[in-house]
Amino acid sequence: MDKESIVAVYCNYLNDAIIPRHIMNRLTLAEKVYARLAKSYPSDTPTPIKIVLFGSNEALRLCSSVMSINVDTVEADSIEDMYARVDEITEDKVCNVYLILSNWQWVYVEPLLRMKDSKVRYFFEGAVDERSMQEIVEEKSKESIVRVKGRGGINALVDRIMNTLISDMKG
């Protein structure tokens, strides 16, 4: 079974008239991650890499129009909602998920980065966010830390947590 790669880009923002610079930085980073991943596959095989943009309808329309690569779009109103949608997309797949957020937003996905799962592995790619501290603090108040949900019931969730703890204890 080939391992698919999903580049998940968080594009949610309030002003729908133009794409803010911090979102453009994420889109640019997504294209760079895509190019880096594509180089790791032989040139004669199709690359199982998909870029998925997450945000409001209008933000998704604008953001997908500036991308030079075909992208999928999924509505999501928070980072936690984005994780729920990614979880649905990856349900029966073996894949790597590259989360593209602003560099300070790693704290919201840290539980995913620590999770040891035999099917899905999460990676964080932080884009530069040049907004003022006031704007960032305002956005921080709207987000929450992702809560990891278990597939396959409570036993699967306990196994995932135990594997994470054991690997952390090993160093």
N, C-alpha and C positions, 0 to 999 in steps of 0.2 A: 504494500500500500504506500503510494507516494505521499510525502508530507507536503501539504499545502501551506502557503504563507498568506496571511491576511494582514494588510496594513490598515489599521483602524485610526481614522483621523477625526478628532473632535473639533467640529466647526460651529458650535453653537455661539451665537452672539445676538445682541438685541437690535442694533442699528442695521436694518436690512438694506439700506440704500447703497452702501459700498462695503467692500470686504476690508476689515481692519488689518493693519500691518501684522499683528501677532497671529492672525489666522492665515495670512499669506505666508508667513514664516513656516507654519505647520504644513501647508500645502506644498511648499518648496521642499521641505524636509521629507515629506511623503514620497515625492518623486525621486529624491536622492536615495532613499531606502529601497524603493522599487528597483532602481538601476543597480544598486549594490547587490540586491538579491538575485536579479536577473543574470548578472555576471557569474553567479555561482552555479548556474545550470549550463549544460552543454548547449551549444548554439542550435543543434538539430532537434532539440526536444522543446515542446511547448512549456512555457513557464507557468507553474501552478501558483501564480501570485495574483492576489486580488486587492485592490484598494477600495475601501469602503468609507464614505464620508458620513458622519453623524451630526445632526443638528436640526434646526427648524426647516420647514419647507422652503422658505425664501432663501435662507442662508445656503441650503443645499443646492438650489438652482444656480445661485451666483457662483458658489465655489466650484461646482462641477463644470461650469462654463469656462473657467480659467485653467483647468487641468489639461495637460497635453496627453494624458493617458486616460483610457476608458475607466470610469469609476462607477461603483454602485452607490446608491444613497439610501440611508435609513434614518427615519425620524428618531430623535432622542433629545430630551430636554435637560439632561445632566450626565455627568461622567458615570454615575451608577446606572442610569438608564442605558447608556452606551454599552456598559458591561453586560447588562441583561440581554441586549440585542446581539452582542457578539457571542454570548453563551448559546443563544438560539441558533445562530449561524453555524457554530462549531460543534453542535450537539453530537453528531455521528461521524466526526472527522478527526483525523490525526493532523494537527497543524501547529504552526508557530504564529502567534499574534503579536504584531508590533504596534504598540499603542503610541500614537503621535499626539502629544499634548504640549502645553507650555512647560518650560523647564522646571518651574516651581510646583507643578501639579503632580509630581511623582508621588507625593504623600497620599493622594487619593487612590492610587492603584497599587501601593506597596504590598497589600495582602495578596494580590494576584502575582506579583513578581516573586514572592516567597513561596508560592504554592508549587508543590511538586505533583505533577499529573502525568500519567503515561500517555495521554492523548493530546493535551493542549499545553503549550508552554508560552508564557507571556514575557515580552520584552518592552522596555520603556525607551522611547526616543524623545528627548526634550528639545523643543524649539525655543528660540530666543523670544522673550516677551518684553517689549520695550515700553509697555504702558507705565503710567505713574503708579506709585504705591497705593494711592487712594483707589484707583480703578481695580487693582489686583485685590485689595482687601474687600472691595465691594463684591467681586466675583467669588472670592473665597467663602463669603457668607452664604452663597447659593449652592455650594457643593458639599458633598459628604463623602466619607471614606467608603470605598466599595466593600460590600459584604459578600463574601464568597458563598455561593450556593452550591450544595452538593448534588451531583447527578447520581442517580441510582440509589437514592435514599440515604438514611442516616449512616449506614455502615460504610458507604463509599466516602462520605464526608469525613468520618472518623479516620478512615484509612489515609486520606489525603493529609489531614492534620498530623497524624502520627508520622507519616513519611517526611513531612516538613520538619517536625521536631527532631526526628532521628538524624536527618542529614545536617541540621543545625548543630546538634550535639557532637557530630563527628568532626565538624570544623569545616 
